């Protein structure tokens, strides 16, 4: 077949494809609301702001017991360097990031 003979077939295929395309809507599409309501991330629901004196501390049993007493709960996740961490959103859980030197480098709620 020559290129001239294929031109009507190609044009017809393009028209069929345009006919299958969805029609644009005049109304905006709204994103679905999240299944769980999330709090304002600036709120300190896990107690991280109370722990600045424990930055660079070694997380011994006594230090961890003191941290639990200060924040008033035991929803604490210790994150070691290179460890796998789930990306779940829990503003009520305290996260402790441990540095390569084995000391606490950061406290955060999310």
FENSUL-V115732 format. One record per helix or strand of 2 or more residues. SS is the DSSP state (alpha for helix, beta for strand). FROM is the first residue (numbers start at 1). TO is the last residue. If there is no record, write none. Layout:
ss->{SS:SS}
from->{FROM:FROM}
to->{TO:TO}
This chain:
ss->{alpha:alpha:alpha:alpha:beta:beta:beta}
from->{3:48:52:61:76:94:103}
to->{20:50:54:71:79:98:108}
